[in-house]
């Protein structure tokens, strides 16, 4: 089996929700893979400016980054490989809807991440992500009319999320966290980002592997030949995975790579 590219989700895959750190076995595995000539990519719902901790840890170890759940993809030099943002009319309609409601939402621009308000659900995000959580800023949501917004984080449960989706007709929800859902374009997603990146580097899907744990990783695992779900992954992801490895805290990435003889 010839693997030329591997894509990694961050939260719950590379980074433990318990320790908020990357296991030593994973760090060693990444360096070994790089030394073998395998291209490594990040595929995350996080924005580019929220990856500083990875750059500080690994430098140029990763060949490229798929961010905003596939909406903004670029290589280690910053060259843009794919870009798509949310429909402006949808955003205006949505912000009008939440104006007088206690619905916290994060608005992600290319170099700025702001919220409309603070509530208990937003506080839980900090608890979940620990030191890797983004800094909080609050701003006027009218920015959506003249700034490109690549993704929303709406702090609602799954039932509540169905109430707001009609106000975002050109969008879809992808969830990896119980506290909020990510909103991206209907034709977007990590799978779309991966296909764009593989095409750019001339790598076939049969030569690609991906690791994930959340609902927003389903399309990612389906976009490659070898889709690996972490042991701590949600049931939806496990059902479509080619292999279910151990938990992130039990050296799950290294274990799967050895099972596939990549390490």
C-alpha positions, 0 to 999 in steps of 0.5 A: 500500500502506497500512502502519499498524503494523510489528513488530520482533524485537530480537536479530538484527533490530534489534540486530546479533549482531556489533556488539551495536548497532542500525545507524544506517540502522535508527535513522533509518528508525524515526524516519522511520516514526514521523513518517509516523504508522506505529505501531511495536511491539517483538515479542521473547522478552525480558522487559519489564525487559530493554528498558531499552536500547531505552527509553534509546535511543528514549524513547516511539518505540514504541507498544507492546511484545510481550514473553515471545514474546507472553505479555505485551503492553502499550502505551507507558504500561504498559497491559496489552493481553494476558497469559498465563503458564505452567501451574504444574503443568507447571513443578513437574513440570519443576523436579523433573525437572531437580533433579539434572541439569546443565540450566541454565534461566532462569525469567522472572517479570514483574519478575524473571529468575533461573537455577537454575545456571550452566554453559558454555551460559549463558556463551555467551549473554553472548557472543552478546548482549554488553552487552544480555544480562540480569543473572544472578541465581540462585534456588530454583526452588520459586518456580514454585509461587507466582509467575507464570512467563511463559517459560523459557529451557532451555539444551539443543540441539534434540535434547535439548529433545525429552527435556524437553518431555514434562514440559511438556505444556501448553507448546511450544518456540520457538527463536531461538538455538542455545544454548537454547530458549524455552518458552511456552504451547501457544496462545501466541507472537508471532503471538498477541500481534500479533493481540491488539495489532492488534485493540486498535488496530483495525488489519487484518492487511493493514495490518501488516508484521513483521521477524524472524530466528529460529525464534520469529519464524515465527508473527509473520511469518505473523500479518501481510500482509508478513512480512520475514526478515532476510538473516541469518535461519534457513532455516525463517523464510526459507521462509515469509517474503514477502520476504528482505532484507539482513543486519541489518549491511547495512541490511536493515531500511531496504532492505526498507522502501524495496523496499515503498515504506514509506520 
